Amino acid sequence: MADQTLFSRTTLIVLVACASLALGLSIWFQMQRREETMTTVGPSTFSRSALGHLTFYETLRRLDWSVARSARDVADGPGAGGVLVIAEPDLDLLRRKLGRNCASGKRDCGRIDVPATVLLVLPKQFGYADWNRPGWVRKVRPIELSDSARVLNFFTSGATLLRGSLPARWTTSTLGVEPEITRDLQLIRKPVNAGTPRRETITPIIASDEGILLGEIRDGWRRILVLSDPDPIENHGITRGDNARFAVALAERLRRGDGRLVFDETVHDFRYARSGSPKQKDAPARAGDSPLSVLAQFPFSLLAAQCAATMALLLWATMARFGPAEKPGAAAIHYGKTRLIENTAALLGAAGHQASTLRRYLQMVQRETARALHAPGGIDEAAQVAWLDQIGKVRGVRLSLSGIIAQHVRRGASSAPEAALFVTANAIHSWSKEILNGPARGKADR
């Protein structure tokens, strides 16, 4: 039916209560979250997780090297003698930078605009945050080889990667120290430029017969050192064997004099807060952390799904009906005082009670008029009619109550047509108004 809803009030209350509970839980989760520097688990210098580079950064800083981590655009580079470190960049962010280069009409549209000296560390794996232990990873998954290769090909061309077991020995090793990698070694496949003489050549520094672990790209005046496997510089691996010495040797290979090392954190989607206070510089905010983008992150995505489901159910519950609209027609019962009186009269007429209703109306008017004229008490109905007729003669009333009763009620009133009954009711009403408010009232009072 059109006036029925799909859900009861109890069901709607339960739905609203569930939505309120979800909102409360989201607020609690928000209160439990710490600063971004404590909870990030990605490969950045702000991350204390197994995949982070915080240990590498702190090692160089405690060796009194000039190091910095930048959450701003670092296209101008770290200065003379310095090194820009792009460690495990996000592929989508690199594509975004490439898009800006193409939009601006630069000649090297297919390449990232970087300073003269760069240490590039290719991505290998990513982790899922452990919400029970902030700053830890709960699970680690490998990145597709093709995606890691695309990162390298932003700086060179035609490169492919491979993953496999550790080599029995390195056939090329000119850095002076070799890293210790425990599993899933990621290498740049040899040769990377066969048959394409115009493409940049990666000169092996540490390599096996299968591929290159550490190589150098000379692109005109640019010098790019590429580390294909990030394990030796990540927090979980830098403490193994000679990996710490290896990480320092990477920087020494590129740095000149007291040049500064700048870790580019924009490739991990970090930005400084606009106020620029020192505390906020040490704890940058994620770029694009608007209220809407937060709803797409766990656990707030659960809240967004709950709210969407609740709104859909509420809209469904408030719909009056399904299907096409009902055809317009006369309503069975109208509303309002006038309509109520008309409907009541119609019901009485349909039941055939006009005569009895008229008789009761006459008795009611007679009693009200007698009370208004202060008729004597204790007299019966006939005596009251005679008294009212006497007062009517004194006041010059045209009609008499006894005449109305004799002519319109006692003579076949039960079978009289509706028009005759209406005339009788009108006569009763006119008699009452005239005897109470007629022009002769003042004379009778004297």
N, C-alpha and C positions, 0 to 999 in steps of 0.2 A: 504494500500500500504506500501511497505517497507520503503519509505522515509517520512512517516507521523508519527508524535508523537501523543500520546493519549490526551495531554492537550495543550492548547494554552499558549503563553508566558505570558499572563495576569494571567492565573491560577497559573502558576509556581511562578510568582512574589508574588501573594497573599499567597501562601503556605510558601514561604521563609519569608515574612513579619510576618506571624503568629508565625513561629518558633522564629524569632528575638524578637517578643513581649513577648513570653513565657520566653525566656532567660532573658530579662530585668526585668520581674516580679519576677523571681527567685532571681535575684541579689537584688532586692528591699526587698524581704522577708528576705534574708540573712542579710541585713543591719538592718532590724527591730528587729532581734533576739538579745536577751541579753545573758548574760553569762548563762551557764547551771545551775548554782545555783539559778538563778532567774526564769527559765522557767520549771524546773523539777517539775512534779506534782505527782510523785510516792511516795511510803512510805519510805522515807529516811530522814536522819537528815539534808540534804541540801534543803529539800522541805518545802516551806511555804504554800503549798496547804492544803486543809482540811484533806487530807490523809497523810500528812507528819508527821515527828517526831521531827521537829526543836524545838518546844516548850518543849518537854520532855528533849531534849539535853540541851537547854538553862537553863531550871529549875535546872538541876543538876549542871551545871557549875556555876550558880549564888549562889548556896548553897555551893560553894567552894569545890565541889567534884572534884576528879581527873578523868576527862572524856576526851575521844578522839574519833574521828571518823576516821576510817582507810579505805583508798582506796588501800591498799596493802594486800598481803596474810597474814592472821593473824592466821595461823595454830598453831603457837607457843604460842598463848594466850596472855592475858594482864598482865601476871606476877603473883607473889604470892599474894593471897588475892583478886585478881581482878576478873572481870566478863566480859565475852564476850557476847554482845547483838546481837542476830541475829533476827532482827525484820522484819517480813513479807518478807521472802526471795523469790526470783524468782525461780520457780520450775525448769526451764531449766538450770539455773546456778548451782543449787544443783545437777542435773543430770550430769552436766559436771564435777563437783568435784568428784562425785561418779565414773564416768568413769575413771578419773585419778587414783583413788584408785585401781580400778580393773586392770587397765593396769600395775600398779606397783607391783601387786601380793600380796597386803596386805591381812591379814587374815580377817579383817572386811571389806570385799569388798563392802558389802551392806550398809555401814554406813558412815556418814560424819566424817572426822577426826577433832575433836574439842577439845579445852582445857578442863580442869577439871570442870570449873564452867561456865554454859551457861544460859542466859535468852533467851528462844525461844518464839517468838510471831508469831502465825500462821496467814497467809494471809486470808483476808475475801472479799475484793473488790478491784477494780481498777478504775481509772478515766481517762477521755479524757481531754486533755489540752484545755483551752480556749485561742484561739489566740488573742482575743480582750483584754484580761486581763492576761498578763504573770504571771505565777505562780499560777493561779487558775485552778480549774477543771470545765469543762463544763458539764460533765455527769459522773455519777458513776454507775458501773455495778458490781453485785456480781460475785465472782469467784466460779467455780464449787466446790461443797463439796469434790468430789473425789480428785481434785487437792490439796486442802488444807490438806486433809488427807494424801496424798502422802508426803507432806512436813514433817508432824509429823512422818511418818513411816520411814523417813531417820534416825530418832533418837531412834525409838522404833519399835514395830511390832504389827500388827493386830489392829491398832486403826482406829476408824471410827468417823465421826462427825455428828452433827445434828444442824438444825437451827429451831428456833421457838420463841414463845412469852416468855416474862420475867417470871421467877418463882415467886410464891407468897412469898417465903422466901428461903434463902440458908440453907440447912440442915447441911452443914459443912462450917465453917468460922473461920480459925485460924490465919489469917494474921493481924487482928486487925483493918482493915479498908476494907469496901466493895465498889466496884465501882458502878457508875451509868451508865447504858446502856439503851438507849431509845428504840431501836427496833432491830429486827432480831438477837436475841442473838445466838451466835455460841458456841456450847459446844462439849466437847469430850464425846462420848456416853459411858455409863456404861453398863457392865464391859468391859474393853479393853483387858483383858487377860484371859477370862474364858476358861478353858480347855487347856490352853497352859502354863504350869508352868514355862517353860524356858524363856518366854518372860518377858521383863521388866514391872514392875507394876508401874502405875501412881498413886501416893498417893495424894488423894484430899486435897487441902488447902482451896479452895472456890468451893463448889459444891452444886447442887440441887439433887432431886430424879432422874432427867432425865440425867444429865451429869455433867461434870467437867469444870469449868471456869478456874481455876488455879490449876495446879497439879505439882508434883515433881517426876522426874525419877532418880532412883539411879542405875547407870550402873557401877558396880565395884567402881573404884575411881572417876568416873565422877558423877557430880550432875547437872541436867538439870531442870530448872524451866520453865514450859510451860504455856503460856497464850493463851487460845483458841480464844478469841475475842479481836482484836486490838483496838476497839473503845476507851477504857479508856486512851490510851497513844497517840492517834492521835491528831493532832492539833484541830480538830473540837470538840473532846470530853474531852480533858484533863482539860478544864476549868469548866466542869460541876460538881456540887456537890463536893464529896471528891476524884475525880479522880486524881488530882495532888498528894494528899497524898498517894493514892493507888499506883501511878507510882513510887514514891520515896520508898515506902515500899517494892515494888518488888525488887529494887536494894539492899536495906538494908537486905533483906532476904538472899541474896547470898554473898554479899561483906563481907570480913573480914578486920577489921582495916581500914586503909586508902587505900585499894586496888583500882585500877583504873578500870573504866568502859570503854570498847572499843566497839563502835558501828561498826560492820562489814558492810562496804558499798560495798564490792566486790560482795555481794549477790544481789546488785541492779545494777550491771554492771558498777560501777565507777572504774576508774583508775586515778592515778596521772599523770600529764604531765611529760615527761622525764627530763625536765630541773630541776624540783624539787624546784623551787623558792617558797618562802612562799606564795606569792599571788596565785600562781597556786595550791598550796596545799589546800588553802581555797576554790578554785573553780576547782575541778577536771574535767577532760574531760571524756566523755563517752568512754568506751572501744569499739574499733572497728569502731570509727567514721572516716572512710575513705571516700573519695569522692564518691565511688561506693555505700557504705552503706547509705550515706546521701540521695542519689537519691531514696532510698526505703522508705523514711520518708515523711510524709505530711508537707508542700505542694510541696516538691521537686519531689514527685512521679508523680504529674501532669506534671511537666517539662519532666520527663523521658518518660511518655506516649506520650506527644506531639512530642518530638524528634523522638521517634520510629515511630509514625504515619507519620511524615513529611518525614523521610528517606524512608519509604515504598512507599509513594506516589511519591517521586522524582524518585525512581528506576522504578516505574511503568510508570511514565511519559516519562522517557528516553528510554524505550524499543521501538524499531522500529516497531515491529509487534508481533503477536501471531501465534502459529501454527508451522508446520514444515518449514524448510528452503526452500527458492525458489531454483528451479533447475538452475544450471549454464547454461548460454547461451550467445550468442553474443549480446553485447550491441548495442542498436539502434544508438547511437551517441557516438563517442570516444572523448577524451579530449586531449588538447595540440595543438600547432601551426600546426604541421604536420598533425594531425588528422583533424584539422579544414579545412586545404586546401584540403585534400582528400575528406572530406565530402562535401565541396562546389563544387568540381569538379564532384562528383557523382551526386549531385542534378542538376547541369547544364546539365550533360550528360543525366540524366533521362528526362529532359525537352526538349532535342533535340536542344540545343543552341550552339553546338560546333562551327559551321561555323561563327556565329555572334561573338562569343567570340574570335575566332582566328582573325577575321577582326579587332576587337577593340584592340587586342594585337598588331597587325601589326601597326595600327595607333599610338598607344602609343610608341612603339619602334622607329618608324620613327620620331616622334616629339622629343623624348629624344635624339636621335642620332644627329638630325639637330641642336638642341640647344647646344649639346656638341661640335659640329664642327663649331659653329658660322655661321650658314646658314644666307643668307640675309633675312631681314624681309620684310613683305608685299607681298610675293609671294604665289601663290596658291599651292594646294597639288601636282598637276602634275609637276609644275616647281620645287618644292622641291624635288620630286623623281628624276627628271633629274639632278639637282645639286648634289644630293647624289651619283648618278651613276657616274658623272664626277669625284667627289672626290675619289670614289672607284677605278676607272681606274688609277688615279694618284698613289694611295697607293697600287695597285696591289692586290685588293680584288678579290677572285675567283668568287664570286657570285655578281649579281647586284640586286638592290632592284626591279627594274622594271621587271626583269626576274622572281623573286620570286612571284611577284604579278600576272604576266601573267600565270605562270605555275600552281600555287597551290591555288590561290584564285578565279580568274575569271573563271577558267575552272571547273565548277561543284563542287565547294567547299562545297556547301550545302548538296550534296549527297555523298561526299567522306567518306570512312570508317575512323574509329578512328585512325588506323595506319598511313594513309596518312596525316591526320590532325596533328598528332604528328611529322611527318617528316617535314611538312611545318613550324610548330612552332620551331622546332630545327634549321631549315635553317635560319629563321628570327633571332634567337638568335645568331647563328654562324656569320651571316653577320654583326650584330651590334658589336660583340666583335672584329671581324677582322678589320673592318673599323676604330674602335677606338683604338685598341691596336696592330694592325698588324705590321710586321717587316719593312714595308715601311713607317711607320709614320715619323720617323726621317728625311728621305729623302724629304718627302713632305713639312715638316716644314722649310727646308732650302730654 
